[in-house]
Amino acid sequence: MTRWLLRSLFVFDSRPAAEVEDDIRAEFDTHLGMLEAELLGQGLDPATAKQQAQTRFGDPRKHSREGSKIKLGDRIMLQRVNLALLVLLGGAVIFLLVQNQRINSRSVETLEQLNASLAAMPTRAAVPGASAKAVYIDGLIQKPGEYAVPIKGLTVAQLVAPRRSKSSAAQTRKRTPS
């Protein structure tokens, strides 16, 4: 069902208009001939049968013009719908491109402000001759705050190890090979 609906929306007779009109005219001529043959079968003479068939059926040229308008009108309507969808899609793409550009410019502005803020922050210079520098440790620790770290540095294990008394630290140093 869905496949048929989509096909009926986007597939049309791609033949030239003159060929479509000729096919419709031939179809009407065939039906007129069949009606004429039926009347001949009822015993009418050929001239009377032809005249009565045309009277019953109507003007075949008029009917073929109407049929052509209907057939070609569908094609024109489909082309208009396709054009409207294309314009709508193009508008959506342009809108998204503009929004993307705005977001990019805001991101650049934010990064420039952040860079300026970081450049304006005072840095702690190590005091010459000092044996430690101050660092601030925050997060999931028991005592967040500022700590003194030796200039030579600490290993991660030493930094996160629980504080022990000086005697236990000395014992640990004796056991660990250098």
Residue, then its C-alpha position, 0 to 999 in steps of 0.5 A: m500500500t505504501r509503495w503504491l502511494l509513493r509511486s503514485l505521488f512521484v511517478f507520472d507518464s513521461r511521454p510527450a503531450a502529443e503522444v498522450e493526446d494521440d493515445i487518448r484520441a485512439e482510445f476514444d475512436t476505438h470505443l466509438g467504433m465498438l459502439e458503431a459495431e454494436l449498432l450495426g449488429q442490431g441491424l442498422d445501416p452503416a451511416t445511421a449506426k455511425q450517426q447514432a454512435q456519435t450522438r450517444f458517445g458525444d464529440p470524441r475530439k472534445h472528450s480527448r481534449e478533456g482527457s489530455k487536460i486531466k492526464l497532463g494536469d496530473r503531471i503539472m500538479l506533480q511537478r508543482v508539488n515536487l518544486a514546492l518540496l524542493v524549495l522547502l528542503g532547500g530552505a531547511v538546509i539554508f536555515l540549518l547552515v545559518q544556525n550552524q554558523r551562529i553556533n560556531s561563532r558563539s563557540v569561537e567567542t566563548l573560547e576566546q573569552l575562556n582564553a582571555s580569562l585563563a591568560a588573566m589568571p595570576t600564576r604562582a611562580a616558584v620562589p627561588g630557593a623554596s623546597a616546595k610549591a603549592v597545589y590545590i587538590d579537589g575532588l573525591i578526597q577526604k581533605p580537599g585543599e592546598y598542599a605543598v609538593p616538593i619541587k622535585g615532585l612526587t610519584v602518583a603513588q606517593l601523592v595519593a598514599p595515606r599520610r603515615s607517621k614519619s617512622s612508618a614512612a622511614q620503614t617503607r623507604k628501607r624496604t623499597p629498593s631504589 
